[in-house]
Amino acid sequence: MVLVGDVTDKIAILVDDMADTCGTLGLAAKTLMDNGASAVYAIVIHGVLSGKALEVINNSVLTRVVVTNTIPHAEKKKVCPKLDTIDVSAVLAEAIRRTHNGESVSYLFGHAAI
């Protein structure tokens, strides 16, 4: 894995659309730490977390992995203390409502429901 830029003494944040087995996240986090990052966080939209994903996360240098609740993972959080959740249900519900009523969904980019 190739790192571009200087991460020395920086907090690194990995952003991904989906994490399945978390091998790439674990490797990227190791690369960042090996190059001087002080901590590595990951934020993932869809946490599939299959196979050995929880083992990879628990044994990795990742400080925290934050996933949305688009896929249920309450049971997985019990065995993975590095796993946190962001609830996106209100934003998705508002997007569905706006679509149904013919309203602008792009409005949510600056005015997300809380």
Secondary structure, DSSP 8 states (H G I E B T S, - for coil): ----S--TT-EEEEEEEEESS-HHHHHHHHHHHHTT-SEEEEEEEEE---TTHHHHHHHSS-SEEEEETTS--HHHHHH-TTEEEE--HHHHHHHHHHHHTT--SGGGGTS---
